[in-house]
Amino acid sequence: MHDTYEIHYVQHGLKKVAVVHQASMDALVAWKTALLLTGECAGVMLRLREFSEIVSKAQASGLRNVRWNKASHTVSWSERARERGNRLEVQLI
């Protein structure tokens, strides 16, 4: 089962947040994901094994301050339905 995570990072001075679905998350995966989101080639990422290599590559791409957290505030449709007693609220537009 995949969980939802937020990856926060700064690229060229601009703060960014990405929401990703992963089976698990750690600092290494977060940095690699942030690099991919900023346009790095996936083939280059496969060769990077050490955390220090990834951080060096990221800093060369203007990427820094990568952190992640589990997006526990994201509620799925089924969880919302369960909370409402399986009633679907309809809004007229």
N, C-alpha and C positions, 0 to 999 in steps of 0.2 A: 504494500500500500504506500502511496506517495503522500507526503505532507507538503504543506504550503510554507514557503520561507520567503522572507524579504532579504534582499541583498542591498545594502546601502554602500555607496562609494562616491568619491569625488573624482571627476575627470576634468582636467584643465580648469580647475577652480569651480566647477559647477556640481552641486550635489545632485545625485540621482538615486532612484530606488527602483529595483526590479523585483517582481514577484515571480518565483519559480516553483515548480513542483518537482520534488526529489524524494527518493526513498530515505535519504539521510543527508546531513549537511555538516561540514566542518570548515575550518579556516581555509584549508587547501582548495576544497571544492568551491568555496565562495570566491576566492581570488581568481581561480580558473574561469568560473562562470562570468565574473565581471569583465575579465579580459575578452571572452567571447562576445559578450554583449556590446563591447566597445569596438568590435570589428576585427579582432585578431583572428587569424586563420586557425581553424581547428587542427590542421596538420602540424602546425608549430606547437600547439598545446600538448600533443601526444608525446613529444620528445622531452617536455619539461617534467621532471620527476621530483626535484628538490624544492622545498618551500622557498628557499632563498633565490633560486633561479626564476621562479614565478614572480616573486616580488620585484626582482630586478627588471624583468621584462615589462611588468605592469608600470613601474615608475618611468621606464623609457617611453611608454605610451601615454604618459600624463595621468596615470591612474594611481590613486592613493586612498588611504583611510577606508579600506574595505572592511565591512563588518556584516554580520548576518544575525537574524533572529527568526524564530518560528512565528509565523503569522497566525497566532492563536485567535486574533480578533476577526479573522476571516471565517464567516459562518456559511456553510454550504446550504443549498436550497433545501435538502432533505432535513437538515437540522432546524432550519427556520420553520418548516412545516410541522415538525414534531413539537416544537415549542408552542405553536399555535393550535395544537390539538388536531393536526391534519386538515386544518381549514386554510384555504387559499384566499388571501385578500386580493380583491380586484379594485383597481383604481380607475375611475372614469377620466378620460382625457378630453 
